Amino acid sequence: MRVAIKASGMPARRVAELVGWQEAKLSDFLNGKIGCTEKELALLLGVCRTPVDERDHLMALRPATHVKGWWQKHSVSAPERHRTLVENLKAAKSLTVWHPLGLPVYLQSVDYMRAAIAASPNVPDEDTDLRLKTGQELQDLLVGRGLQCTFYIHEHALHLPVGGHDVHVSQVHHLLLMGVRTNITIKIVPTAVGAHAGMNEAFTRLTFRAHEPLIFLEHERSLLIEEDQEAVEAYQQVVRALDHVSLDAEQSKTVLCRLGESLSIADSREREGFPPVVVLEAPR
């Protein structure tokens, strides 16, 4: 509704006048302190001349505002831009991400991201550039906002040659550059650990200064947002367990450096006509 009011070009005071509200009531509504009836929401959207698609979207959300947790279903192809995630990232204080099989979009180089997008059978080729743009938008939200980010990555994911050898080498170097940022911590879960708490699924945890934490779970055809305190705490337990078995930030940088060196050596040997070196596990 804040976006709808801003798009109307009118100050909030004028919008309140047109719907017959006190400005304080509109402020309380926008800050989530009070709700509204279906009729009041329709009147607000009408006054703001909100486009039909957006109006229908917001009207459909109103009955579910009291529900803890939110399951967003989408069609065969996921939306190019998960605006709920984007808006929550803008307000977040900390971001914690775990991905057991690949690298999270926040840490992907452009070429890695392009290869990952192309691997999906549900993403049309014509959507690739738009998805690259929205992936980079998520990455931009990590910069200059004081957002503290921790990424847990399984060692196995570092050895996947996504996009081919050159992209693989470039991606390892990209991780090292990302890890230099003061607000980003990368921790690697070693393969040698074996079974671990994060085997079931990838997830994203957000904490806020003024709101309760959230968990985002992205699936092939839906996005689940967990708000229930018990569910959120269960994922926090997984984070604690991952932190217990993962390498610390400096050890993780060492693994990345050695992996980068191994890949570069293998590249040099191949160019010189020697058999390639097969790296089964990054040295620790």
C-alpha positions in Angstrom: 0.0 0.0 0.0 2.9 2.3 0.6 4.0 1.7 -3.0 0.4 2.3 -4.2 0.2 5.6 -2.4 3.6 6.7 -3.7 2.6 5.8 -7.2 -0.6 7.9 -6.9 1.5 11.1 -6.6 -0.5 12.3 -3.7 0.7 12.8 -0.1 -0.6 10.4 2.5 -2.6 13.2 4.1 -4.6 13.7 0.9 -5.2 10.0 0.5 -6.5 9.9 4.1 -8.8 12.8 3.4 -10.3 11.2 0.2 -11.1 7.9 2.0 -12.5 9.7 5.1 -9.7 8.6 7.5 -7.6 10.6 9.9 -4.0 10.7 8.8 -3.0 8.9 12.0 -5.3 6.0 11.1 -3.7 5.6 7.7 -0.3 5.7 9.3 -1.3 3.0 11.8 -2.6 0.9 8.8 0.6 1.3 6.8 2.7 0.3 9.8 0.7 -2.8 10.4 -0.8 -1.7 13.7 -4.4 -2.0 12.5 -6.2 -3.8 9.7 -9.0 -2.7 7.4 -12.2 -4.1 5.9 -12.4 -5.3 2.3 -14.5 -2.2 1.5 -11.9 0.2 3.0 -9.0 -1.5 1.1 -11.0 -1.3 -2.2 -11.6 2.4 -1.5 -7.9 3.1 -0.8 -6.9 1.3 -4.0 -9.5 3.2 -6.0 -8.4 6.6 -4.7 -4.8 5.7 -5.6 -5.9 4.5 -9.1 -4.0 1.3 -8.6 -3.6 -0.7 -11.8 -6.1 -3.6 -12.0 -3.5 -6.5 -11.7 -1.9 -4.9 -8.6 -5.4 -4.1 -7.1 -6.5 -7.7 -7.5 -3.2 -9.0 -6.0 -3.6 -6.8 -2.9 -7.3 -7.6 -2.5 -6.5 -11.3 -2.6 -3.9 -10.8 0.2 -6.1 -9.1 2.7 -8.0 -12.1 4.0 -4.7 -13.9 4.8 -2.9 -11.1 6.7 -3.6 -12.8 10.1 -2.1 -16.2 9.0 1.3 -17.1 10.3 3.3 -18.3 7.3 2.7 -17.7 3.7 2.8 -20.2 0.8 3.2 -18.4 -2.6 2.4 -20.7 -5.5 3.4 -19.9 -9.0 3.2 -21.4 -12.5 5.6 -23.8 -14.1 8.2 -21.1 -14.3 9.0 -19.2 -11.1 8.5 -15.4 -11.2 11.5 -13.5 -12.5 11.5 -11.3 -9.3 10.3 -12.5 -5.9 9.2 -9.1 -4.7 8.3 -10.4 -1.3 11.9 -11.5 -0.8 13.2 -8.2 -2.2 11.1 -6.1 0.1 12.0 -8.1 3.1 15.7 -7.9 2.2 15.5 -4.2 2.1 14.3 -4.1 5.7 16.5 -6.9 7.1 19.2 -6.6 9.7 20.9 -10.0 8.9 20.8 -12.6 6.2 21.8 -16.3 6.7 21.8 -18.6 3.7 22.4 -22.4 3.5 22.5 -24.3 0.2 23.5 -27.9 0.3 24.0 -28.5 -3.5 25.0 -25.3 -5.2 26.0 -21.7 -4.5 23.3 -19.2 -3.4 22.4 -16.5 -6.0 23.9 -13.8 -3.8 27.4 -15.2 -4.4 27.1 -16.2 -8.0 29.2 -14.6 -10.8 27.2 -13.6 -13.8 28.5 -16.5 -15.9 27.7 -19.0 -13.1 24.2 -17.5 -12.7 23.6 -17.7 -16.5 24.6 -21.4 -16.5 22.5 -22.2 -13.5 19.5 -20.5 -15.1 20.0 -22.3 -18.4 20.1 -25.7 -16.6 16.4 -25.3 -15.6 14.0 -27.0 -18.0 11.2 -24.6 -16.7 12.9 -21.3 -17.6 12.3 -20.1 -21.2 15.5 -18.9 -23.0 14.0 -15.4 -23.5 13.7 -15.0 -19.7 17.5 -15.5 -19.1 18.5 -11.9 -19.3 15.7 -10.7 -17.1 16.5 -13.3 -14.4 20.2 -12.3 -14.6 19.1 -8.7 -13.9 16.9 -9.7 -10.9 19.6 -11.9 -9.5 22.0 -9.0 -9.6 19.4 -6.9 -7.9 19.4 -9.3 -5.0 23.2 -9.1 -4.9 23.1 -5.2 -4.9 20.9 -5.3 -1.8 23.9 -6.7 0.2 25.9 -3.6 -0.5 26.0 -0.4 1.6 23.1 -1.1 3.9 24.8 -2.6 6.9 23.2 -6.0 6.2 25.3 -8.7 7.9 25.4 -11.8 5.7 26.5 -15.4 6.6 26.6 -18.0 3.9 27.1 -21.7 4.6 28.3 -23.7 1.6 28.9 -27.4 1.3 32.4 -28.2 0.0 30.9 -30.4 -2.7 29.2 -27.3 -4.2 32.6 -25.8 -4.8 33.7 -28.7 -7.0 30.7 -28.5 -9.4 32.1 -27.2 -12.8 29.0 -25.1 -13.4 29.4 -23.4 -16.8 32.6 -25.3 -17.6 36.2 -25.0 -16.4 36.8 -21.3 -17.0 33.5 -20.3 -15.3 34.4 -22.6 -12.4 37.8 -20.9 -11.9 36.2 -17.4 -12.2 33.5 -18.4 -9.7 36.1 -19.5 -7.1 37.9 -16.1 -7.5 34.5 -14.4 -7.2 33.8 -16.1 -3.9 37.2 -14.9 -2.6 36.4 -11.3 -3.6 32.9 -11.5 -2.0 34.5 -12.9 1.2 36.7 -9.7 1.5 33.6 -7.6 2.2 33.3 -6.7 5.9 29.6 -7.6 6.0 29.9 -11.0 4.3 31.1 -14.2 6.0 31.5 -17.5 4.0 31.7 -20.7 5.9 32.4 -24.1 4.3 30.9 -27.3 5.5 33.6 -30.0 4.7 32.7 -33.1 2.8 34.5 -35.1 5.5 31.8 -34.2 8.0 29.4 -36.7 6.4 25.9 -36.5 7.6 24.9 -33.0 8.9 21.9 -31.0 10.0 21.4 -29.2 6.6 20.9 -32.2 4.4 17.2 -31.8 4.0 16.9 -28.4 2.2 18.2 -25.0 1.4 16.8 -22.0 3.2 17.2 -18.3 3.9 16.9 -16.7 7.3 16.2 -13.0 7.7 16.2 -11.0 11.0 14.9 -7.5 11.4 15.2 -4.6 13.9 11.5 -4.1 14.2 10.0 -7.4 13.2 10.2 -11.1 14.0 12.6 -13.3 12.0 11.5 -15.1 8.8 12.5 -18.2 6.9 12.3 -18.4 3.1 12.1 -21.8 1.4 12.1 -21.8 -2.4 10.8 -24.8 -4.3 10.4 -25.5 -8.0 6.8 -24.1 -8.1 6.3 -22.3 -4.9 7.9 -20.1 -2.2 7.1 -20.8 1.5 7.6 -18.1 4.1 7.7 -19.4 7.7 6.8 -16.9 10.4 5.7 -19.2 13.2 8.2 -18.9 16.1 8.6 -22.6 16.6 9.3 -23.2 12.9 11.8 -20.3 12.8 13.6 -21.6 15.9 13.8 -25.1 14.3 15.8 -23.6 11.4 17.9 -21.6 13.8 18.9 -24.9 15.4 20.0 -26.1 12.0 22.1 -22.9 11.6 23.8 -23.6 15.0 24.5 -27.2 14.0 26.0 -26.1 10.6 28.1 -23.5 12.4 29.4 -26.2 14.7 30.7 -28.4 11.9 31.7 -25.7 9.4 35.2 -24.2 8.9 35.6 -20.7 10.2 35.9 -17.7 7.8 39.7 -17.8 7.6 39.8 -21.6 7.1 37.2 -21.3 4.4 39.2 -18.6 2.6 42.2 -21.0 2.7 40.2 -23.8 1.1 39.0 -21.4 -1.6 42.5 -20.2 -2.3 43.9 -23.7 -2.6 41.0 -24.8 -4.8 41.6 -21.8 -7.0 45.3 -22.7 -7.2 44.5 -26.4 -8.0 42.1 -25.4 -10.8 44.7 -22.9 -12.3 47.4 -25.6 -12.2 45.1 -28.1 -13.9 44.3 -25.4 -16.5 48.0 -24.8 -17.1 48.8 -28.6 -17.4 46.0 -29.0 -19.9 47.2 -26.1 -22.1 50.7 -27.7 -22.0 49.4 -31.0 -23.1 49.6 -32.9 -19.8 46.7 -35.0 -18.6 44.3 -33.0 -16.4 44.6 -33.2 -12.6 41.4 -34.6 -11.0 40.7 -32.7 -7.8 38.5 -34.9 -5.6 38.4 -32.8 -2.5 39.7 -29.3 -1.7 42.7 -29.6 0.8 42.0 -28.3 4.3 
